[in-house]
Amino acid sequence: MKNWKTVKSKVVFECKYLKILDEDFLTPSGKNGKYYILQRNDFVVVIAKDKNNFYLIKQFRYTTKSKLVEFIAGEIEKGETPLKAARRELQEEAGIRAKKFENLGWYYACKGCSKQKGYVFLAEDLDFIKQNPDEMESEGGIKVVRFKISEIKKMIKNGKIDDNDTLSAFCLFMLKY
């Protein structure tokens, strides 16, 4: 299978959080086309588990104008490994430190418009400390919530958990356990 060829690429929008590229391409059969590509940093999703309890967060999301229940997640900062980001996000958002981390895999967050990856970690052997959310997170009123796996499954089935990153991470967890 031949690859598509990028003919031209230019940044059409850029801010602190993302870039949008306007790219012209050529298909293997010689047809011209255009894609707008969203560039964002890769991120981590952390499944915090202690015995039979799972710790998620509930927070207001401006984009959906609603409070969502989701696994702890956040962007990987420049120079940071996915594991280091997982440790940081777990502590900042949920006030949790974990002695044990397991990499469960990764997935493309939105393959139709971006190559951004989400790295999923299982965090166990937890210690609860003080939350330290950044300014925007604290405005969202992050609350740590505890559930059993049966409750998480029921919330997914009933549409109470509906964000892609939590669903993808839970799927990777269930495949392994």
C-alpha positions as CSV (number, residue, x, y, z in Angstrom):
1,M,0.0,0.0,0.0
2,K,1.4,3.4,-1.0
3,N,1.4,6.3,1.3
4,W,-0.3,9.6,0.8
5,K,2.1,12.5,0.2
6,T,1.9,15.9,1.9
7,V,2.4,18.6,-0.7
8,K,2.0,21.7,1.5
9,S,1.5,22.3,5.2
10,K,0.9,25.6,7.0
11,V,-0.2,26.6,10.5
12,V,-3.5,28.5,10.2
13,F,-4.2,28.8,14.0
14,E,-2.0,28.5,17.1
15,C,-2.5,29.1,20.8
16,K,-1.1,27.8,24.0
17,Y,-3.1,24.6,23.8
18,L,-3.2,23.6,20.1
19,K,-2.3,24.2,16.5
20,I,-4.4,23.8,13.4
21,L,-2.6,22.8,10.2
22,D,-4.0,23.3,6.7
23,E,-2.4,20.5,4.6
24,D,-2.6,19.8,0.9
25,F,-2.0,16.2,-0.1
26,L,-1.7,13.8,-3.0
27,T,-3.2,10.3,-2.8
28,P,-1.4,7.3,-4.2
29,S,-3.7,7.4,-7.3
30,G,-2.7,11.1,-7.9
31,K,-5.8,12.9,-6.6
32,N,-5.3,16.2,-4.7
33,G,-7.0,16.8,-1.4
34,K,-7.0,18.9,1.8
35,Y,-7.0,18.1,5.5
36,Y,-7.2,20.3,8.5
37,I,-5.2,18.7,11.3
38,L,-5.4,19.4,15.0
39,Q,-2.1,19.2,16.8
40,R,-2.2,18.8,20.6
41,N,0.1,17.3,23.1
42,D,-0.3,13.7,23.9
43,F,-2.0,13.0,27.2
44,V,-2.4,10.4,30.0
45,V,-5.5,8.7,31.5
46,V,-5.0,7.3,35.0
47,I,-7.2,4.6,36.4
48,A,-6.7,4.9,40.2
49,K,-7.6,1.6,41.9
50,D,-7.3,0.6,45.5
51,K,-8.6,-2.9,46.4
52,N,-12.1,-3.0,44.9
53,N,-12.5,0.8,44.7
54,F,-11.9,3.0,41.6
55,Y,-11.3,6.8,42.0
56,L,-12.6,9.0,39.3
57,I,-13.3,12.7,39.2
58,K,-16.4,14.7,38.6
59,Q,-15.8,18.1,37.1
60,F,-17.5,20.8,34.9
61,R,-16.4,20.8,31.3
62,Y,-16.9,24.0,29.5
63,T,-17.1,22.4,26.1
64,T,-20.0,20.2,27.0
65,K,-21.5,22.7,29.5
66,S,-22.0,19.8,31.9
67,K,-20.3,17.9,34.8
68,L,-18.7,14.7,33.6
69,V,-17.5,11.7,35.6
70,E,-14.2,10.6,34.2
71,F,-10.8,9.0,35.0
72,I,-8.0,11.4,35.9
73,A,-6.4,12.7,32.8
74,G,-4.1,15.5,31.5
75,E,-1.6,16.6,29.0
76,I,2.0,15.4,28.8
77,E,4.1,18.5,29.2
78,K,7.2,19.1,27.1
79,G,10.1,17.0,28.2
80,E,7.9,14.8,30.4
81,T,7.4,11.0,29.9
82,P,3.9,9.5,30.0
83,L,4.6,7.9,33.3
84,K,5.8,11.1,34.9
85,A,2.7,12.9,33.6
86,A,0.5,10.2,35.0
87,R,2.1,10.6,38.5
88,R,1.7,14.4,38.3
89,E,-1.9,14.4,37.0
90,L,-3.0,11.9,39.7
91,Q,-1.6,14.1,42.4
92,E,-2.7,17.4,41.0
93,E,-6.3,16.5,40.1
94,A,-7.1,13.9,42.7
95,G,-4.7,14.3,45.5
96,I,-3.5,10.8,45.2
97,R,0.0,9.2,45.1
98,A,0.5,5.7,43.8
99,K,3.3,3.3,44.6
100,K,2.6,1.1,41.6
101,F,1.9,2.1,38.0
102,E,1.2,-0.2,35.1
103,N,1.1,0.9,31.5
104,L,-2.1,-0.5,29.9
105,G,-1.5,0.8,26.4
106,W,-2.4,3.8,24.2
107,Y,-5.0,4.9,21.6
108,Y,-5.5,7.7,19.1
109,A,-7.9,10.2,20.7
110,C,-9.5,11.4,17.5
111,K,-7.9,9.7,14.5
112,G,-10.0,11.6,11.9
113,C,-8.5,15.0,12.7
114,S,-5.4,14.4,14.9
115,K,-2.6,12.1,15.7
116,Q,-2.8,12.8,19.5
117,K,-2.3,9.8,21.7
118,G,-3.8,8.9,25.0
119,Y,-1.6,6.7,27.3
120,V,-3.4,4.7,29.9
121,F,-2.0,3.8,33.3
122,L,-3.4,1.7,36.1
123,A,-2.3,3.3,39.5
124,E,-2.4,1.1,42.6
125,D,-1.3,1.1,46.2
126,L,-2.6,4.6,46.8
127,D,-1.9,7.3,49.3
128,F,-4.4,10.2,49.7
129,I,-2.9,13.6,50.0
130,K,-4.0,17.2,49.2
131,Q,-5.3,18.0,45.7
132,N,-3.4,20.6,43.8
133,P,-5.4,21.5,40.7
134,D,-4.3,24.3,38.3
135,E,-6.4,27.4,38.1
136,M,-8.7,26.2,35.3
137,E,-9.2,22.8,36.9
138,S,-10.1,24.4,40.3
139,E,-12.7,26.5,38.4
140,G,-14.3,23.3,37.2
141,G,-14.8,22.2,40.8
142,I,-13.0,18.8,40.7
143,K,-14.5,16.3,43.1
144,V,-13.0,12.9,43.6
145,V,-15.6,10.1,43.5
146,R,-15.3,6.5,44.5
147,F,-17.0,3.6,42.7
148,K,-17.0,-0.2,42.5
149,I,-16.4,-1.7,39.0
150,S,-20.0,-2.8,38.9
151,E,-21.1,0.8,39.4
152,I,-18.8,2.0,36.6
153,K,-20.2,-0.6,34.2
154,K,-23.7,0.5,35.1
155,M,-22.9,4.2,34.6
156,I,-21.4,3.4,31.2
157,K,-24.4,1.3,30.2
158,N,-26.8,4.1,31.3
159,G,-24.8,6.9,29.6
160,K,-23.7,8.5,32.9
161,I,-20.1,8.0,31.8
162,D,-19.8,9.1,28.2
163,D,-16.4,10.6,27.5
164,N,-14.2,8.9,25.0
165,D,-11.0,8.9,27.1
166,T,-12.7,7.2,30.1
167,L,-14.4,4.7,27.8
168,S,-11.2,3.9,25.9
169,A,-9.2,3.5,29.1
170,F,-11.8,1.3,30.7
171,C,-11.8,-0.9,27.7
172,L,-8.0,-1.3,27.9
173,F,-8.4,-2.1,31.6
174,M,-11.1,-4.7,31.0
175,L,-9.1,-6.4,28.3
176,K,-6.3,-6.9,30.7
177,Y,-8.3,-7.7,33.8
